[in-house]
Amino acid sequence: MRKLKNIFDQNRSWAQRVKDSDPDFFKKLSKQQDPEYLWIGCADSRVPANQIIDMLPGQVFVHRNIANIVVHTDLNCLSVIQYAVEILKIKHIIVCGHYGCGGIQAAWENKEHGLIDNWLRNIKDVQRFHQNELERLQNDSEKVRRLCELNVIEQVVNVCQTTIVQNAWKAKQNLAVHGWIYSIEDGILKDLNICITNSSEIPNTLESGLKFT
């Protein structure tokens, strides 16, 4: 019970399968980390970044938290972005939310959830910003789905407004920020048609993103 032997057994089996298909895989992996992508996603156990986009270890740099939020007081997230942009020189930052997000649902509910309510306040702000649009939808299910999308849009803009990304663009670094959403029900990613490559595109992205259906 204390050592979780089954997980160590699974690890050895996985490592052996990888070495059987590519004997030098781990040797090559240990010598460099050269991903082109930073994935900012939800911590939900059903949304594993590498598997969703069918990429191997070393191909995507990952940060995950409840409801894929990017706020300017979160030094953990900002440190990941800085390392990815300034050290790894990644070319794409992907903010990926998902339908059926427990964090979004909890923020939508008028209930107390304890400590996490402080974190969920960020989502409630998104809800407040777009209350008029959400009220036009027919039922809570549609509203929560749309809130999942709106949250991604807001977090994309938050990423773009960090000093890290702003400075990268000022230095003419090739960097694009994308907004995607994932469906747990069928395993399919959807592009929310948001791709920002410089500061001047942020207002246009907000306008087009808010009209997304």
N, C-alpha and C positions, 0 to 999 in steps of 0.2 A: 504493500500500500504506500509506504513512504518513498520508494524508489521508482515507481511507475515503470516496471520492467518492460511492459508491452511497448511503450513509446521508444525505449532504447533499442528494442528488437526491430521495430519498424524503421528506425533510423539506419541501423546497419543494413537492413534489407534494401532500403532506398539507395544508400551510398553504393552498395554492391551493384545494383542495377545500373546506376549512372556510370560506374567504372567499366562495367561489361560493355556498355554501348560506346564509351569514349574513355579509354584507359588514362588519358592525360587530362581529363576534365578538371579535376580538383587542383592539379599542379598549375594549370593555366589560370584557373580562377583565383588562386592564392597570390598570384604575382601582380594582378592588376584589377582595378574596378573602373570600368569605362562605360557606364550607362548613358544613354541619350535622353532618358525620361525620368522625371520625378513624378511619382504618383501620390497625390494627397487624397486619401479615401477614408471611409468609415471603418471603425474597429470591429464592426459586425463580423462574426466568424464565418458567415456565409459569403463574404465578399473578399476572397484572397486575391490580391492584385496580380501576382505572377500567373496564377492559373487562369484568371479571366481573360488575360490578353496573350496567354500561351507563350510566355517568355521564361527563359531559364534564369537561375540565379546569376547575378552580375549584369543583367540587362536592364533592370529597372530599380531605381532608388525609391524607397517607400516611406511615407509617413501616414499614420492612421490615428484617428481619434473619434470620439463619439460625434457622429453626424458631419464628418469631414469639414470642420470649421477652421477658418483661418482668422485669428484676431491678433491685433498688434501688441497685445500684452502677453501672448503665449511665446515665451522664449524658446521652448522646445521646438515648436513648429518653425519659428523664424530661424533657429539655428540649423535646422534641416534644410530649409530653403537656401540659406547662405552657403552651406557646404556644397549643396547640389549645384548652385549657380556659379559660385566663385572658384571652387576647387575642382569639382567634377566637370564643370562647363557643360552641363546638360543643355539640350536644345529645346526640350518641351516640358512644361509643367502641366500635368493633367489633374484637375479637380474632378473627382468622380463620386457622385452621390448614388443612392439607390432607392428605388421604390420599396415601400414596406419598412422604412428606416425607423427603428425603435426610438431613436433620439427625436426625430421629427414628430412622431406620434405622441411622445411624452410631452413635448413642448406644446403641442396642439391641445392636449387635455387640460382642463382647468382643475388640476390636482397638484398636491404637494408630493415631491419625490425625494426630498432630502437634499443632501449636498449637491447633487447633480443639477438642481434647479438653477444654481449660479451659472453653470455652463450652458444650460438650455436657454437662458435669458438671451443669448445671441440669436437663437432661432426665433424666439418670440419677437425680437426686434425686426427680423425679416418679415414675419407675419404682419406686424404693425405697419411696416413700410408699404405693404401690398394688400392691405385689408380690403380696399375697394374692389380690386380684381378678384380676390378670393370669395368675396360675398356674392359675386355674380355666378359662381358655380353652383351646381344643383344640390350636391350632397357632401357630407364630410369626407367620404372616400375620395372624391374628385379634388376637394380642397387640399387634403393631405398630400396627394400625389403632386399637385401643382406646387405646394409648398416645398416638396423635395427638390423640384426643378428650380424654383426661385432661390432656394438656399445655395444651390450650386452656382447660380449666376452671381449672387452676392459674394460668395467666397472667391470666385474668379477675380472679381473686381478688387477684393481685399488683397489678393496675391499681387495683382498688378500695382497696387498703391504702396506696397512695401518699398522701403528705401533700397532694398537689395535688388529688386527687379527694376526699379526706376534707374538705379545707377548702372545696371547691366545694359539697359537700352541706351543710356547716355554714352556708354563706351562702345556702342554699335555692336554689342554682342548679339549673336543670332539666337533669339529666345522667343518662344511662343507659349501662350497660356491658353489652355483649352478647358471647356466645361462639358462633361459627359454624365450620363446617368445609366445605371445598370438595373436590369429587371431580374430579381431572384427567381421569378416564376418561369422564365424561359432561358435564362443565362445570356441574354443578348444586351449588348451595350447600345446606347443611343447617343448620338452626337447632338448636343443642344444648340449647334450652329453658333458657338461662341469660340472665337479664336482671336486673341489679342497679341499683336506683335510689336506695338509701340504705344506710348502714352496717348497719342492723339486718337487712337481707336476706342478708348474706354467709353466716352459718351455714346458713340454709335452702337457699341456692343450692348450697353445698358438698354438703349431704346429697342434694338432688335430682339434682345433676349427677353424682355418683358412682354413682347408680343408673341413669343413662342407658344405654340399649342401642340 
